[in-house]
């Protein structure tokens, strides 16, 4: 039923619960899991090109995100579930996830939604609503 499961972290707070739910579903249905860590890319200082400092900052963010994903790879390898990890450093998180889900034939999309401040809650609710309205894949929204 759920052969291709995508777990997307859209908030800066990473919780393990969405990953382990996706991992158990992948184990039950003999599927594959993909973990995506999303973060907004800071706009360049100059509108027309990125400076060396902008590129270095993006590289540092990407490396930190990749390091945080290694624990998920280790957990999936322990139970012999195939796993892929992606880092999405983009200006439009919702559209990136929608495009990824459509182009990779996703069967289930799991999105994290931890407790946040009121301001952050409204901001990330907008991302989740956009994904929910434009995607044709079942979505599991997990609150921490």
MOVEN-V259675 format. One record per pair of residues at least 12 apart in sequence whose ideal C-beta (glycine too) atoms are under 8 Angstrom apart, sorted by the first residue. I is the first residue (numbers start at 1). J is the second residue. D is the distance in whole Angstrom. If there is no record, write none. Layout:
# MOVEN-V259675
I,J,D / I,J,D
This chain:
# MOVEN-V259675
1,29,5 / 1,107,7 / 2,25,5 / 2,26,7 / 2,29,5 / 2,31,6 / 2,107,5 / 2,108,4 / 3,29,6 / 3,30,7 / 3,31,4 / 3,32,7 / 3,107,6 / 4,31,6 / 4,32,6 / 4,34,7 / 4,104,7 / 4,105,6 / 4,106,5 / 4,107,5 / 4,108,8 / 5,22,5 / 5,25,6 / 5,26,5 / 5,31,6 / 5,32,7 / 5,33,5 / 5,34,7 / 5,106,8 / 5,107,7 / 5,108,5 / 5,110,7 / 6,22,8 / 6,33,8 / 6,34,5 / 6,35,8 / 6,36,6 / 6,100,7 / 6,101,6 / 6,104,7 / 6,106,5 / 6,108,7 / 6,109,5 / 6,110,7 / 7,19,5 / 7,22,4 / 7,33,7 / 7,34,7 / 7,35,5 / 7,36,7 / 7,110,5 / 7,111,8 / 7,112,8 / 8,36,5 / 8,38,6 / 8,97,5 / 8,109,7 / 8,110,7 / 8,111,5 / 8,112,7 / 9,35,8 / 9,36,7 / 9,37,5 / 9,38,6 / 9,112,5 / 10,38,5 / 10,93,6 / 10,97,7 / 10,111,6 / 10,112,7 / 10,124,6 / 10,127,5 / 10,128,7 / 11,112,6 / 11,113,7 / 11,114,6 / 11,116,7 / 11,120,7 / 11,124,6 / 12,39,7 / 13,112,8 / 13,114,5 / 13,116,8 / 13,144,8 / 14,37,7 / 14,68,6 / 14,112,7 / 15,112,6 / 15,114,6 / 15,144,5 / 17,112,8 / 17,142,6 / 17,144,6 / 18,110,5 / 18,111,7 / 18,112,5 / 18,142,5 / 19,33,8 / 19,35,6 / 19,72,5 / 19,75,7 / 20,75,8 / 21,110,6 / 21,140,7 / 21,142,6 / 22,35,8 / 22,108,8 / 22,110,5 / 23,75,7 / 23,76,6 / 23,79,7 / 23,81,6 / 25,108,7 / 26,81,5 / 27,79,6 / 27,81,6 / 31,81,8 / 31,107,7 / 32,81,7 / 32,82,5 / 32,83,7 / 32,84,7 / 33,76,6 / 33,81,6 / 33,82,7 / 33,83,5 / 33,84,8 / 34,83,7 / 34,84,4 / 34,85,7 / 34,86,7 / 34,104,7 / 34,106,8 / 35,69,6 / 35,72,5 / 35,83,7 / 35,84,7 / 35,85,5 / 35,86,7 / 36,85,8 / 36,86,5 / 36,87,8 / 36,88,6 / 36,97,7 / 36,100,7 / 37,65,5 / 37,68,7 / 37,69,6 / 37,85,8 / 37,86,7 / 37,87,5 / 37,88,7 / 38,88,4 / 38,90,7 / 38,93,5 / 38,96,7 / 38,97,7 / 39,61,6 / 39,65,6 / 39,87,8 / 39,88,7 / 39,89,6 / 40,89,8 / 40,90,7 / 40,91,7 / 40,93,7 / 41,58,6 / 41,89,5 / 41,90,6 / 41,91,5 / 42,54,7 / 42,57,7 / 42,58,8 / 43,91,7 / 58,89,6 / 61,89,6 / 62,87,5 / 62,89,6 / 65,87,5 / 65,89,8 / 66,85,7 / 66,87,6 / 69,85,4 / 69,87,7 / 72,85,7 / 73,85,6 / 86,100,7 / 88,100,8 / 93,127,6 / 94,126,8 / 94,127,5 / 94,128,8 / 94,130,4 / 94,131,5 / 94,134,8 / 95,130,8 / 97,109,7 / 97,131,6 / 97,135,8 / 98,130,8 / 98,131,6 / 98,134,5 / 98,135,5 / 101,135,6 / 101,137,5 / 102,135,8 / 102,136,8 / 106,137,5 / 107,137,7 / 107,138,8 / 108,137,7 / 108,138,5 / 108,139,8 / 108,140,6 / 109,131,8 / 109,135,7 / 109,137,5 / 109,138,7 / 109,139,5 / 109,140,7 / 110,139,8 / 110,140,5 / 110,141,8 / 110,142,6 / 111,128,6 / 111,131,7 / 111,139,6 / 111,140,7 / 111,141,5 / 111,142,7 / 112,142,6 / 112,144,7 / 113,128,7 / 113,141,5 / 113,142,6 / 113,143,5 / 113,144,7 / 114,143,7 / 114,144,4 / 115,143,7 / 115,144,6 / 128,141,7
